[in-house]
Amino acid sequence: MAAYQIHQQAVFVLHTRPYTETSLIIEVFSQEFGRLGLLAKGARNSKTRKRGILLPFQPLLMSWTGKGELPILTEVEQGHSLFYFDYKSRVCGFYANELVYKLLQRKDPYQKLYQSYNQLMQSLHDCSFKNKERELSLRLFEKNLLSEIGYALILDRDIDQHELINPELVYRYIPERGPEIYRSNKGESPLIVSGMVLHCIDRNSYPNDIIMQQAKRFMRNILQSLLGGKPIHSRSLLYIS
């Protein structure tokens, strides 16, 4: 396989880890190439410009060269803007990064999801110190993520009678299929949800904090089912004093 060169690609850093004493392996989410790993040679050197710019949540422009699973980063520069997050927005950003890192395969392009991720980063910048707006932005991103990876939520009709979701009823959501009217003889499930919550997720509109929390719990349980029981570590940051 011949080596190739990629120039000035829009990316966000998802995760970095040390590689030798002076270098980093960085996982990025790119507009054209999806998620991929890059080798940033010398990035741990205190004198290099790369060390101060390879940060999460910031739009970057990267160039790289090579072949195989780990091309070499050649250039990086700040993108069109600089985002500032408060503490809770940073936790939300780490949560989004963890989902993208764990649920996307390397080198599969997800241009619509990249745009949704970019919009989330902008929203987290805009709504720092505004809890409700932050949660709205996250619920929309989670919904878009599920759709783009092939698990779009069915939120308007039940899977048994194909009738419109009734806000007064309770449903059991079956991953990869959709909601069915809940009957207690079918046992408990973390994905039991009211029709009202499904309506609100569908419209991305939540009348009160109780509904918002129920929607949050439902979306996290859906995503957890796709992760195969692997924990989402970024959640624990909210409980660090």
Backbone bond lengths (Angstrom), bond angles and torsions (degrees), N, CA, C in turn:
res aa  C-N    CA-C-N  psi(-1)  N-CA   C-N-CA  omega(-1)  CA-C   N-CA-C  phi
1 M - - - 1.460 - - 1.532 109.17 -
2 A 1.332 116.94 125.64 1.458 121.44 -179.34 1.518 110.83 -71.78
3 A 1.337 114.84 147.67 1.465 119.40 175.55 1.523 109.47 -68.23
4 Y 1.306 117.09 153.53 1.456 121.31 178.79 1.516 109.27 -133.67
5 Q 1.331 115.25 163.35 1.453 121.72 178.65 1.518 109.09 -127.13
6 I 1.328 115.67 130.89 1.461 122.61 178.52 1.525 107.22 -117.93
7 H 1.337 116.33 133.66 1.453 120.47 -174.52 1.534 111.66 -119.99
8 Q 1.320 115.76 136.78 1.461 124.39 166.40 1.530 112.75 51.82
9 Q 1.320 115.45 54.43 1.458 120.29 177.21 1.524 110.76 -91.85
10 A 1.330 116.35 137.02 1.466 121.26 176.72 1.517 108.92 -73.09
11 V 1.342 117.25 125.36 1.461 121.51 -177.58 1.529 110.30 -144.20
12 F 1.329 114.53 163.21 1.457 123.96 165.92 1.521 108.08 -125.22
13 V 1.325 116.97 142.16 1.458 121.72 175.55 1.528 109.02 -79.92
14 L 1.328 116.67 127.71 1.464 122.22 177.19 1.523 111.83 -94.80
15 H 1.332 115.69 -40.71 1.472 119.75 -169.95 1.526 108.33 -164.05
16 T 1.331 116.95 145.12 1.459 121.42 173.90 1.528 109.14 -131.58
17 R 1.327 114.96 152.25 1.464 119.25 174.39 1.529 108.64 -147.91
18 P 1.323 117.31 149.71 1.464 120.43 -177.20 1.523 111.94 -63.67
19 Y 1.326 114.43 147.00 1.460 121.57 174.85 1.528 106.61 -143.76
20 T 1.288 116.62 110.10 1.461 123.79 -168.72 1.530 109.14 62.34
21 E 1.320 116.04 -174.58 1.464 120.44 -175.53 1.527 112.69 -76.34
22 T 1.320 117.59 -19.15 1.467 119.09 -172.59 1.524 114.26 -122.18
23 S 1.314 118.71 -8.95 1.469 120.36 -171.67 1.524 112.36 -117.14
24 L 1.328 114.58 169.62 1.462 122.47 178.64 1.519 109.45 -132.11
25 I 1.314 115.70 147.52 1.458 121.09 161.82 1.522 106.50 -99.81
26 I 1.306 116.67 125.21 1.464 120.79 -178.76 1.523 109.70 -117.38
27 E 1.300 115.46 134.83 1.460 121.93 172.09 1.520 107.23 -98.15
28 V 1.329 116.30 126.24 1.460 120.50 -178.03 1.521 109.94 -125.26
29 F 1.319 115.38 158.12 1.460 123.14 173.23 1.522 106.21 -112.88
30 S 1.328 116.26 113.45 1.462 120.86 -174.49 1.520 111.21 -109.08
31 Q 1.314 114.61 154.18 1.458 120.18 -177.04 1.524 111.73 -67.17
32 E 1.324 117.71 -40.06 1.459 121.19 -173.62 1.530 113.59 -97.25
33 F 1.336 117.83 -26.25 1.459 120.53 -170.59 1.526 113.49 -117.51
34 G 1.327 118.00 2.60 1.454 120.22 -179.50 1.519 111.79 72.45
35 R 1.327 116.38 -146.27 1.466 121.03 179.97 1.524 109.77 -85.66
36 L 1.325 116.28 133.96 1.449 119.74 176.49 1.520 110.57 -152.97
37 G 1.335 115.04 159.55 1.449 121.66 177.38 1.515 110.55 -100.95
38 L 1.333 116.44 143.49 1.465 122.48 178.35 1.524 108.94 -132.74
39 L 1.307 115.91 147.67 1.453 121.63 174.28 1.529 108.59 -97.24
40 A 1.327 115.99 116.61 1.473 121.68 179.04 1.521 108.24 -100.51
41 K 1.328 116.07 93.43 1.457 120.63 -177.29 1.528 110.81 -68.90
42 G 1.314 116.13 133.17 1.459 121.37 176.90 1.515 114.87 73.12
43 A 1.338 118.23 8.18 1.463 120.53 -174.51 1.523 113.44 -70.08
44 R 1.335 117.58 -16.62 1.466 119.90 178.83 1.531 111.86 -90.21
45 N 1.282 116.46 -3.71 1.464 121.24 177.21 1.518 109.59 -70.60
46 S 1.326 117.12 128.43 1.466 121.24 -175.34 1.522 113.29 -63.06
47 K 1.332 117.49 -19.19 1.464 120.45 -176.97 1.526 113.15 -93.20
48 T 1.338 117.55 -5.87 1.455 118.80 -176.65 1.524 111.64 -85.03
49 R 1.294 115.89 145.11 1.469 121.62 177.39 1.524 111.22 -67.46
50 K 1.327 117.54 -29.27 1.463 121.28 -176.90 1.523 111.75 -61.06
51 R 1.332 116.34 -34.02 1.464 120.28 -174.38 1.531 111.55 -58.72
52 G 1.302 117.31 -37.85 1.455 120.41 -176.82 1.505 115.39 -88.31
53 I 1.326 117.38 -2.96 1.458 119.45 -176.02 1.525 113.37 -115.69
54 L 1.344 117.11 -18.15 1.469 120.21 -179.29 1.526 109.89 -81.58
55 L 1.321 115.50 69.69 1.456 122.78 -174.69 1.524 110.50 -117.13
56 P 1.335 117.76 149.92 1.469 119.99 176.36 1.525 111.58 -70.20
57 F 1.318 114.70 159.24 1.471 124.70 171.32 1.537 113.69 74.32
58 Q 1.314 118.88 1.72 1.452 120.93 -178.81 1.527 110.20 -110.21
59 P 1.339 118.17 131.11 1.471 119.89 176.21 1.522 110.11 -67.83
60 L 1.328 115.77 125.39 1.458 122.11 -177.52 1.526 110.06 -124.42
61 L 1.310 115.26 160.40 1.460 122.86 170.88 1.525 107.46 -116.00
62 M 1.328 116.65 122.19 1.457 120.97 -176.39 1.515 111.18 -124.00
63 S 1.333 114.78 149.52 1.461 122.72 171.35 1.523 107.30 -124.82
64 W 1.330 116.25 145.60 1.455 120.03 179.59 1.524 110.95 -150.04
65 T 1.315 115.30 164.19 1.448 121.17 -179.36 1.514 109.49 -143.18
66 G 1.348 116.13 156.27 1.454 119.43 177.20 1.506 112.16 129.93
67 K 1.321 115.19 -168.38 1.454 121.68 178.86 1.522 108.22 -146.00
68 G 1.310 116.89 171.15 1.457 120.40 -179.74 1.517 112.03 80.92
69 E 1.331 115.10 -157.58 1.457 121.37 -171.75 1.521 113.88 -82.53
70 L 1.327 118.75 -16.27 1.455 120.16 -172.49 1.535 111.37 -137.82
71 P 1.338 117.49 76.10 1.462 119.93 175.42 1.532 111.27 -62.57
72 I 1.317 115.44 165.39 1.462 121.27 -176.39 1.530 110.00 -100.64
73 L 1.319 115.55 126.54 1.459 121.58 175.41 1.526 109.33 -66.93
74 T 1.339 116.52 128.49 1.464 119.93 -179.70 1.519 112.81 -109.46
75 E 1.328 117.74 -35.64 1.464 121.19 -179.45 1.527 109.51 -145.13
76 V 1.327 116.26 148.09 1.463 121.43 174.03 1.515 108.66 -148.41
77 E 1.324 115.78 138.80 1.457 120.35 175.89 1.523 110.23 -147.23
78 Q 1.321 115.01 159.23 1.457 120.75 179.59 1.515 110.65 -63.42
79 G 1.334 116.85 141.79 1.451 121.38 179.51 1.514 112.59 -81.40
80 H 1.318 115.68 -147.60 1.464 121.53 -169.05 1.515 113.89 -75.77
81 S 1.325 118.56 -15.25 1.463 119.10 -176.22 1.523 109.46 -156.54
82 L 1.317 115.75 171.62 1.460 122.28 177.82 1.523 107.96 -123.82
83 F 1.331 116.55 122.45 1.453 120.79 -177.00 1.530 110.40 -96.87
84 Y 1.328 115.07 140.41 1.462 121.37 174.03 1.524 108.53 -116.73
85 F 1.335 117.41 130.19 1.459 122.62 178.79 1.521 109.78 -119.25
86 D 1.341 116.61 140.84 1.458 119.01 166.12 1.536 108.19 -76.45
87 Y 1.332 116.70 179.74 1.460 120.18 -173.15 1.530 112.22 -59.33
88 K 1.338 117.53 -48.19 1.460 119.96 -177.05 1.528 111.54 -66.93
89 S 1.324 117.41 -34.95 1.462 119.56 176.18 1.523 110.92 -66.76
90 R 1.337 117.64 -34.96 1.461 120.46 176.08 1.534 110.57 -64.02
91 V 1.330 116.63 -41.37 1.465 119.78 177.42 1.530 109.86 -61.76
92 C 1.328 116.67 -42.69 1.471 120.60 177.53 1.525 110.72 -62.44
93 G 1.329 116.93 -38.97 1.453 120.72 177.49 1.517 112.11 -64.43
94 F 1.341 117.00 -42.68 1.469 120.35 176.54 1.528 110.86 -63.07
95 Y 1.334 116.23 -37.91 1.461 120.57 177.54 1.531 110.59 -61.66
96 A 1.327 117.57 -47.06 1.466 120.94 178.32 1.526 110.78 -61.70
97 N 1.338 116.73 -41.76 1.463 120.37 178.49 1.523 111.70 -61.21
98 E 1.321 115.36 -41.17 1.463 119.38 -179.04 1.524 111.04 -65.11
99 L 1.321 117.27 -39.68 1.461 120.24 177.68 1.527 111.21 -63.80
100 V 1.327 116.86 -46.49 1.462 120.38 -179.85 1.526 110.26 -62.78
101 Y 1.330 116.45 -43.16 1.459 121.57 -178.38 1.528 111.46 -63.34
102 K 1.328 117.11 -39.71 1.459 120.58 -173.92 1.530 114.10 -89.02
103 L 1.328 117.82 -24.94 1.464 120.08 -173.35 1.526 114.15 -102.96
104 L 1.325 118.17 -14.84 1.454 120.74 179.80 1.526 110.52 -102.29
105 Q 1.316 115.97 137.52 1.447 121.25 172.45 1.523 109.42 -78.72
106 R 1.321 116.10 149.12 1.455 119.58 177.35 1.530 111.66 -62.60
107 K 1.323 114.57 142.57 1.465 124.92 171.03 1.522 114.10 66.70
108 D 1.313 118.21 17.42 1.463 121.12 169.19 1.522 107.69 -96.49
109 P 1.341 118.85 120.55 1.468 120.01 -177.83 1.525 112.16 -72.01
110 Y 1.321 115.40 136.71 1.470 122.12 177.17 1.533 107.26 -136.14
111 Q 1.319 117.19 72.28 1.460 119.59 -172.87 1.530 112.12 -66.83
112 K 1.317 117.72 -38.87 1.470 119.62 178.08 1.524 110.64 -65.93
113 L 1.318 116.24 -39.91 1.460 119.46 179.05 1.527 110.39 -68.13
114 Y 1.328 117.37 -35.72 1.465 119.87 176.07 1.530 110.18 -60.26
115 Q 1.328 116.30 -43.24 1.465 119.41 178.22 1.527 111.01 -63.50
116 S 1.336 116.54 -39.27 1.464 120.52 177.93 1.525 110.54 -65.26
117 Y 1.322 117.03 -40.32 1.464 121.54 177.82 1.530 110.35 -64.70
118 N 1.319 116.16 -44.00 1.461 120.60 177.89 1.531 110.71 -59.57
119 Q 1.327 116.32 -42.83 1.462 120.89 177.93 1.525 111.11 -63.70
120 L 1.350 116.83 -37.86 1.464 119.91 177.24 1.520 110.52 -62.70
121 M 1.328 117.57 -45.07 1.461 120.16 179.44 1.531 110.68 -60.87
122 Q 1.326 117.01 -41.53 1.456 120.49 177.12 1.523 110.64 -63.44
123 S 1.331 116.66 -41.87 1.464 120.29 -179.91 1.519 111.58 -65.54
124 L 1.339 117.40 -40.96 1.461 119.90 178.91 1.518 111.23 -64.98
125 H 1.311 116.71 -31.76 1.467 121.25 173.69 1.533 110.38 -67.86
126 D 1.320 116.09 -46.01 1.472 120.65 -176.03 1.517 112.62 -69.94
127 C 1.343 117.05 -34.25 1.467 119.39 -171.51 1.522 112.24 -106.35
128 S 1.323 118.74 20.48 1.458 119.37 172.77 1.522 109.45 -53.66
129 F 1.308 116.44 135.75 1.459 125.37 -177.49 1.531 112.69 73.86
130 K 1.350 117.77 12.26 1.458 121.48 177.20 1.528 107.86 -125.46
131 N 1.329 116.51 95.33 1.456 121.26 -170.14 1.526 113.26 -62.59
132 K 1.332 117.75 -43.60 1.460 120.07 -175.27 1.526 110.90 -64.43
133 E 1.337 117.32 -46.11 1.453 120.63 -179.79 1.523 111.29 -63.36
134 R 1.330 116.11 -35.51 1.465 120.91 177.97 1.529 110.27 -63.09
135 E 1.329 117.24 -45.18 1.456 121.40 -179.73 1.531 111.19 -66.15
136 L 1.325 116.99 -39.33 1.466 120.10 177.53 1.525 110.71 -59.75
137 S 1.323 116.07 -43.33 1.460 120.61 -179.37 1.525 111.08 -63.87
138 L 1.329 116.92 -39.89 1.462 120.47 179.77 1.525 112.26 -67.06
139 R 1.344 116.81 -42.82 1.458 119.34 -179.55 1.530 110.01 -62.13
140 L 1.315 117.56 -40.24 1.462 120.42 179.47 1.525 110.45 -65.70
141 F 1.323 117.38 -41.86 1.468 119.83 179.01 1.527 110.82 -64.56
142 E 1.325 117.64 -44.23 1.459 120.21 178.71 1.533 110.97 -57.85
143 K 1.321 115.71 -42.97 1.467 119.95 -179.88 1.533 110.71 -64.58
144 N 1.325 117.09 -43.52 1.465 120.88 178.59 1.528 111.26 -65.18
145 L 1.328 116.47 -38.93 1.463 120.62 178.36 1.524 110.59 -60.49
146 L 1.319 116.79 -48.73 1.467 120.30 -179.88 1.528 110.95 -59.60
147 S 1.315 116.41 -40.40 1.461 120.21 179.65 1.524 111.55 -64.32
148 E 1.320 116.99 -44.31 1.453 121.15 -174.89 1.529 112.99 -71.50
149 I 1.322 118.21 -26.29 1.474 119.47 179.03 1.536 111.89 -95.11
150 G 1.334 115.87 9.10 1.458 119.49 172.76 1.511 116.10 95.00
151 Y 1.341 117.46 15.67 1.462 121.22 179.77 1.525 110.57 -125.55
152 A 1.313 116.17 45.44 1.464 120.58 -178.87 1.521 110.26 -56.35
153 L 1.331 116.37 133.87 1.456 120.80 -179.09 1.526 111.11 -72.73
154 I 1.314 115.45 139.73 1.473 121.09 170.27 1.519 106.53 -94.78
155 L 1.318 116.40 114.96 1.460 121.20 -170.99 1.521 113.69 -122.99
156 D 1.332 117.19 -2.78 1.467 118.51 -173.79 1.527 114.20 -108.54
157 R 1.361 117.61 -25.58 1.461 120.38 -176.63 1.525 110.56 -139.27
158 D 1.351 115.61 153.74 1.456 118.51 176.12 1.527 109.55 -83.38
159 I 1.316 117.00 161.16 1.461 120.80 -173.39 1.524 112.89 -89.51
160 D 1.332 117.68 -6.78 1.463 120.40 -179.49 1.524 111.78 -90.16
161 Q 1.326 115.11 -61.22 1.466 120.61 -177.05 1.525 112.94 -99.37
162 H 1.319 116.01 -5.99 1.476 121.72 -177.56 1.526 111.62 57.74
163 E 1.329 114.58 34.47 1.458 120.27 177.26 1.522 109.92 -94.86
164 L 1.331 115.91 155.05 1.454 120.70 179.64 1.523 110.46 -58.20
165 I 1.321 116.56 142.22 1.456 121.10 177.75 1.521 109.96 -59.71
166 N 1.328 114.91 130.29 1.457 121.46 -179.85 1.539 109.11 -98.31
167 P 1.329 118.34 119.27 1.470 120.26 -178.94 1.521 113.77 -59.23
168 E 1.341 117.33 -20.11 1.456 121.31 -178.02 1.527 113.23 -86.74
169 L 1.322 117.22 -9.50 1.457 120.40 -176.81 1.528 111.13 -101.38
170 V 1.327 114.73 167.16 1.464 122.13 176.95 1.524 107.84 -113.01
171 Y 1.323 116.39 140.03 1.459 121.99 -175.72 1.530 110.94 -124.59
172 R 1.303 114.30 154.55 1.469 121.93 170.90 1.517 106.96 -109.79
173 Y 1.326 116.06 119.74 1.464 119.36 -177.29 1.519 109.31 -91.58
174 I 1.344 115.36 126.84 1.453 121.50 178.80 1.528 108.12 -103.87
175 P 1.330 118.10 114.13 1.464 119.48 179.66 1.535 111.47 -53.68
176 E 1.319 115.37 140.32 1.462 124.45 -179.71 1.531 113.14 74.53
177 R 1.360 117.12 -3.49 1.463 118.78 177.40 1.519 111.10 -124.25
178 G 1.330 117.38 -59.40 1.445 119.72 -179.12 1.512 112.45 137.86
179 P 1.346 118.03 -167.27 1.459 121.32 -175.29 1.526 112.95 -88.45
180 E 1.338 114.73 139.69 1.456 120.83 170.14 1.521 107.71 -123.74
181 I 1.318 116.81 152.60 1.462 120.34 178.26 1.524 108.92 -60.87
182 Y 1.315 115.91 129.31 1.466 120.96 -174.43 1.513 111.17 -77.33
183 R 1.325 114.03 131.99 1.465 121.66 173.63 1.520 107.52 -126.79
184 S 1.309 116.34 130.94 1.467 120.89 -171.42 1.522 113.14 -60.83
185 N 1.340 117.39 -24.37 1.464 118.72 -178.60 1.531 112.65 -73.09
186 K 1.323 116.81 -5.39 1.460 120.43 177.39 1.518 112.45 -92.37
187 G 1.323 116.93 2.97 1.456 120.31 174.82 1.514 113.39 87.79
188 E 1.321 114.50 173.34 1.461 120.98 -179.03 1.525 111.05 -82.26
189 S 1.312 114.87 161.32 1.458 121.20 178.74 1.517 108.25 -160.69
190 P 1.349 118.90 143.40 1.470 119.98 174.45 1.515 112.40 -69.89
191 L 1.347 116.45 -7.74 1.461 120.28 -177.53 1.527 111.75 -107.84
192 I 1.329 116.73 32.19 1.461 121.56 169.94 1.513 107.40 -86.11
193 V 1.329 116.09 127.50 1.457 120.35 -170.29 1.520 109.76 -146.85
194 S 1.311 117.28 148.56 1.466 120.70 178.65 1.524 110.59 -77.17
195 G 1.317 114.63 153.46 1.458 119.61 175.28 1.524 111.79 -61.21
196 M 1.327 117.23 -32.42 1.458 121.03 178.20 1.524 111.14 -61.48
197 V 1.330 116.73 -42.71 1.466 120.34 179.14 1.532 110.45 -63.92
198 L 1.333 117.55 -42.31 1.460 119.96 177.44 1.526 111.15 -61.06
199 H 1.329 116.60 -41.24 1.468 120.73 175.95 1.525 110.94 -58.37
200 C 1.299 115.83 -45.99 1.470 120.50 -175.43 1.527 111.47 -67.88
201 I 1.338 117.09 -39.52 1.463 119.58 176.69 1.524 109.83 -63.90
202 D 1.318 116.62 -41.11 1.462 121.33 179.66 1.526 111.20 -59.41
203 R 1.331 116.77 -39.77 1.464 121.63 -176.38 1.527 113.28 -94.78
204 N 1.335 116.26 -6.04 1.463 121.54 -174.50 1.527 111.35 51.39
205 S 1.318 114.34 46.60 1.464 121.55 -179.23 1.522 108.33 -143.29
206 Y 1.342 116.66 126.11 1.453 121.45 -172.56 1.526 109.98 -127.53
207 P 1.346 117.40 119.74 1.464 120.48 -172.94 1.525 114.63 -73.34
208 N 1.340 118.51 -21.87 1.458 119.33 -177.94 1.538 109.54 -157.43
209 D 1.321 115.30 171.38 1.464 120.79 -176.00 1.529 112.65 -67.30
210 I 1.338 117.11 -30.30 1.470 119.82 -179.96 1.522 110.43 -64.93
211 I 1.330 116.71 -47.81 1.460 121.19 177.96 1.527 110.26 -62.28
212 M 1.330 116.38 -40.51 1.461 120.34 179.02 1.526 111.02 -60.20
213 Q 1.325 117.62 -44.32 1.459 120.92 179.84 1.528 111.84 -66.87
214 Q 1.334 116.80 -37.39 1.456 119.84 177.74 1.533 110.75 -65.97
215 A 1.328 116.54 -39.36 1.465 120.56 177.43 1.523 110.48 -65.55
216 K 1.313 116.55 -41.11 1.466 121.10 177.98 1.520 110.79 -59.79
217 R 1.327 116.54 -46.57 1.466 121.04 -179.53 1.533 110.55 -62.87
218 F 1.319 116.44 -42.65 1.463 120.71 -179.91 1.527 110.99 -62.26
219 M 1.340 117.47 -47.36 1.457 120.48 -178.33 1.526 111.17 -64.02
220 R 1.320 116.80 -39.72 1.464 119.61 179.33 1.531 110.71 -65.22
221 N 1.331 117.13 -38.01 1.465 119.85 178.98 1.532 111.61 -68.35
222 I 1.330 117.13 -37.35 1.465 120.47 174.98 1.521 110.51 -60.83
223 L 1.322 115.84 -48.95 1.464 119.96 -179.13 1.525 111.27 -64.94
224 Q 1.321 116.40 -37.98 1.459 120.13 178.70 1.527 110.96 -61.33
225 S 1.318 116.93 -36.90 1.466 120.19 179.27 1.525 111.27 -64.13
226 L 1.333 117.42 -31.64 1.466 121.00 178.73 1.522 111.93 -78.36
227 L 1.318 116.37 -23.85 1.465 120.67 179.68 1.523 112.61 -83.22
228 G 1.313 116.68 -1.11 1.452 119.99 177.22 1.514 114.09 65.45
229 G 1.334 116.41 32.28 1.453 119.91 178.01 1.512 114.50 87.14
230 K 1.347 118.18 -4.26 1.470 119.95 178.05 1.523 109.26 -67.68
231 P 1.330 118.21 134.49 1.464 120.02 -177.82 1.524 112.24 -70.78
232 I 1.332 115.44 153.53 1.457 121.65 172.90 1.523 106.42 -99.16
233 H 1.312 116.66 103.69 1.459 121.60 -169.19 1.525 113.02 -69.95
234 S 1.324 118.08 -28.24 1.461 120.21 -175.95 1.517 112.45 -63.63
235 R 1.329 118.29 -24.92 1.463 120.40 178.83 1.521 111.76 -59.37
236 S 1.334 116.52 -36.31 1.461 119.99 -175.09 1.516 111.90 -65.70
237 L 1.330 118.73 -18.86 1.461 120.59 -178.65 1.521 111.58 -64.06
238 L 1.329 117.21 -27.38 1.461 120.73 -179.51 1.516 111.65 -68.14
239 Y 1.330 117.37 -17.21 1.471 120.37 -175.61 1.521 111.30 -105.23
240 I 1.345 116.68 5.98 1.450 119.75 176.03 1.530 108.61 -83.50
241 S 1.317 117.69 124.42 1.466 120.36 -177.16 1.520 110.53 -83.75
